[in-house]
């Protein structure tokens, strides 16, 4: 179907396409990629996008941020996680680091889907 859309866009007998939205995490065939590159100025399209940065930080994002900062500053993060504490059921905020860890690490359970929906609503409502 995508190939047909791109070919129609290149045709002189059809109106110009204003958008093609791809989702699903699949790879496009090489021929389709070439057609898209020939008929779309991706750099110009990216310049026109306004992407709001979310203030929500997932645990994985936080971990990567800490590691990146530690590597950049040639420092040790100083976190020692207690596996038993970390595997306890989430009944509320709790410490998951060991008592002798240089950094105290706490887990605060949250409904991430609700938080994302709330922030999305804030962005589209403005």
C-alpha distance (Angstrom), angle and dihedral (degrees) to the residues before:
residue distance angle dihedral
X1 . . .
X2 3.81 . .
X3 3.79 90.9 .
X4 3.81 89.7 54.5
X5 3.82 91.2 50.4
X6 3.81 92.3 50.8
X7 3.82 92.5 46.7
X8 3.82 90.4 48.9
X9 3.80 88.9 51.0
X10 3.81 90.6 53.6
X11 3.81 91.9 49.0
X12 3.78 121.5 98.3
X13 3.82 90.4 -143.2
X14 3.83 98.7 61.7
X15 3.81 130.7 63.8
X16 3.79 117.9 -100.5
X17 3.80 116.4 -91.9
X18 3.79 115.2 -119.7
X19 3.80 98.0 -164.8
X20 3.78 145.4 5.6
X21 3.79 116.3 -166.6
X22 3.78 117.7 -160.0
X23 3.77 123.1 -171.2
X24 3.77 137.0 153.7
X25 3.80 103.1 79.0
X26 3.81 96.0 -100.3
X27 3.79 128.1 141.6
X28 3.78 118.2 -114.8
X29 3.80 119.2 -131.0
X30 3.80 112.9 -100.7
X31 3.82 93.1 -113.0
X32 3.80 91.6 54.3
X33 3.81 91.0 47.5
X34 3.81 90.1 52.9
X35 3.81 92.0 49.2
X36 3.80 91.4 50.4
X37 3.80 91.5 48.6
X38 3.82 91.0 50.3
X39 3.81 94.9 49.5
X40 3.80 104.0 33.3
X41 3.78 128.6 63.0
X42 3.79 96.1 -146.6
X43 3.82 94.1 -179.9
X44 3.81 91.1 55.9
X45 3.80 90.7 46.3
X46 3.81 92.4 51.2
X47 3.81 90.7 49.9
X48 3.82 89.4 57.6
X49 3.79 95.2 51.7
X50 3.77 118.4 101.3
X51 3.78 108.5 -159.2
X52 3.78 118.0 -175.2
X53 3.77 113.8 -143.8
X54 3.79 111.8 -127.6
X55 3.77 119.1 -127.4
X56 3.82 89.5 -147.7
X57 3.79 113.4 104.9
X58 3.77 119.6 -164.6
X59 3.80 119.4 -147.3
X60 3.80 89.8 -108.1
X61 3.82 91.8 50.9
X62 3.81 89.8 49.3
X63 3.80 91.3 49.9
X64 3.81 92.7 50.4
X65 3.81 90.9 47.1
X66 3.81 91.0 52.6
X67 3.78 92.6 47.5
X68 3.81 92.9 47.2
X69 3.81 91.1 50.6
X70 3.80 92.6 46.4
X71 3.80 92.6 49.3
X72 3.82 92.0 46.4
X73 3.81 90.8 51.8
X74 3.83 94.0 37.1
X75 3.80 90.5 -122.5
X76 3.78 136.6 137.4
X77 3.79 114.6 -116.0
X78 3.82 92.6 -138.4
X79 3.79 97.0 -145.3
X80 3.79 120.1 141.7
X81 3.80 112.4 -177.8
X82 3.80 120.4 -152.7
X83 3.82 103.4 -138.2
X84 3.82 93.4 -155.1
X85 3.82 92.1 53.0
X86 3.80 91.2 43.7
X87 3.82 92.3 53.2
X88 3.83 95.4 49.3
X89 3.82 115.6 114.3
X90 3.81 113.2 -91.6
X91 3.82 103.8 -106.5
X92 3.79 94.9 149.3
X93 3.79 140.6 -47.7
X94 3.79 111.1 -24.4
X95 3.79 140.8 167.0
X96 3.79 114.3 -108.5
X97 3.80 99.5 176.3
X98 3.79 123.2 92.9
X99 3.80 118.7 -99.9
X100 3.82 91.1 -110.6
X101 3.82 95.1 47.5
X102 3.82 113.7 125.6
X103 3.80 88.1 -134.4
X104 3.80 124.7 44.2
X105 3.80 109.1 -134.6
X106 3.78 121.5 -162.8
X107 3.80 131.6 -174.7
X108 3.79 117.1 -143.2
X109 3.82 109.8 -169.1
X110 3.78 114.7 -135.0
X111 3.76 139.4 167.1
X112 3.82 99.1 -109.2
X113 3.80 94.3 -174.1
X114 3.81 90.8 55.1
X115 3.81 91.4 47.4
X116 3.81 92.1 50.5
X117 3.83 91.1 47.2
X118 3.83 90.8 49.6
X119 3.80 93.0 50.7
X120 3.81 91.5 45.2
X121 3.79 90.0 53.0
X122 3.78 89.5 51.2
X123 3.81 91.4 52.6
X124 3.80 96.5 47.1
X125 3.81 93.5 42.8
X126 3.81 94.2 60.1
